[in-house]
Amino acid sequence: MWASLYVFFFFMLIVWGVVELLLRLIRRDSIIHDKNQLWEKFPLTLQDMHYPTKKK
């Protein structure tokens, strides 16, 4: 009885640690940081992003 409780709480501790590490990695995601830095470095307007259409 007690052994199964120990195994259960040990498993829950491992799951909690893995979730904590994943949340920490999501907060420090370098791809999102790089994307934000590029967006601030090259100020584009919405009209600059649209492909120019040919005039008739």
Buried (B, 14 or more C-beta within 10 A) or exposed (E): EEEEEEEEEEEEEEEEEEEEEEEEEEEEEEEEEEEEEEEEEEEEEEEEEEEEEEEE
